[in-house]
Amino acid sequence: MDKTIRLLLKVKKDLGKYKPGEEIIAVCDENGTPFSSVLRRYLADAKIDGCIEVIEDSREKQISKPGRKSKSEQKPTQQNENDK
């Protein structure tokens, strides 16, 4: 299966379905092209008029699953605290 990435987008102008300030998660192919044809058009327009801003790209930072903590976020164990 091809690798997919996620883009976190922030809407800056009223786009009908999407309102200013709204955040959208766009599922994309490995090149960063959204699977949704509507979001592809909005991103193409954003190059001209800035209607959407890319806030986060999962290629730069892994988006963790809700409820799961990465190793850096986990609390140290009681034994590790005593060793310090």
Stockholm file with secondary structure:
# STOCKHOLM 1.0

chainA/1-84         MDKTIRLLLKVKKDLGKYKPGEEIIAVCDENGTPFSSVLRRYLADAKIDGCIEVIEDSREKQISKPGRKSKSEQKPTQQNENDK
#=GR chainA/1-84 SS CCCCEEEEEEECSCCSSSCTTCEEEEEECTTSCBSSHHHHHHHHHHHHHCCEEEEEETTTSCCCCTTCCCTTTSCCCHHHHHHC
#=GC SS_cons        CCCCEEEEEEECSCCSSSCTTCEEEEEECTTSCBSSHHHHHHHHHHHHHCCEEEEEETTTSCCCCTTCCCTTTSCCCHHHHHHC
//
